Amino acid sequence: MTWPPRALLLSWLGLLVLLALTVGIAYRPLGALNTPIALLIAGIKAAIVAAFFMELRRARALTIVFAGAGLFWLAIMLWLALSDYLTRPT
């Protein structure tokens, strides 16, 4: 089952707005908040892509489990990279 063209168009426009917001925030001096805000926006964009373009909103349970397993694996890899970075001598 595919989404109606209007929903796809609105999600695409939402992604463009979030892209413009990401670029705009990159040029603002927010200090330590630049990275968390950029990651939050990236997470929202990833959720839009997963829900509409990957059609996870209407997917079977097994497909959603595998998508969640991919996110879990990403979290493990980020945790390992961060633990390596934090334990290095300065």
N, C-alpha and C positions, 0 to 999 in steps of 0.2 A: 504494500500500500504506500502510495507516495503522498507527500504533502501538497496542499493546494498552492498554486503559484504565489498567492498573496502572502502566505506564511513564510515561504522561502524568501520572498523579496524583503519582507520585514526583518527576518533574521539576518539577511545579508546587509541591510542598511544598519542594523544594530551592530554588526561586526565592524562596519566602516566607522561608525561613531566611536566605538571603543578603540579602534586603531588611531583615530584622530586624538582621542583623549590620552592614549599612551604616548604619542609623539609630543603632545602639548606638555604632559607632565615631565617628560624627559628633559625639557629645557627649563623647568622650574627648579630653583634651588631649595629643595625640601630636606636636604641633609640625609639623615638615616632613614627617612620615610620613603625615599624614592623607590628602593627595592621592594618593600612590602606592598606599596600601592601598585607598582607595575605587576607584581605577582598576583595580586587580587584581580586586576583587570585581565591578565592572561588566563586566570582560572575561570572567569566569567565567559571569556571568549571560547575557551575549551568546552565549557558546559553547553554553550549555544551550538557549537559544531557537533558535539556528541548527540544532543537532543534532536536537532533538526536534520543535519546533513548525514549523520551516521544512523539516524532513525532509531536511537536507543529508547526513545520514549514509548515506542510501540513494539519494541523487540520482545522476543521470548526471554524467559528467565535465564536460560543458559547463556545467551548472548550477553546479558547484563552481568552475569557472574564473571565471564571472561573479560569484559571491559573493566570490572572492578579488580580482577587479578592483575591486569596491566597497570592500573593505578597503584596497587599495592607493591608491585615490583619496582615501579618508579620511586615510590617512597623509600623502599629499601636501598636503592642505588643512591638516592640523594642523602640518606642517613649515613651510608658508608663514606661517601665523598666528604660530607661535613665532618664526620669523626676523624677522618684522615687529616683534613685541613686544620682542625682545632688542636690536634695533638702534635703538630709539627713545632719544632723550636723556632723562636723568632730570630 
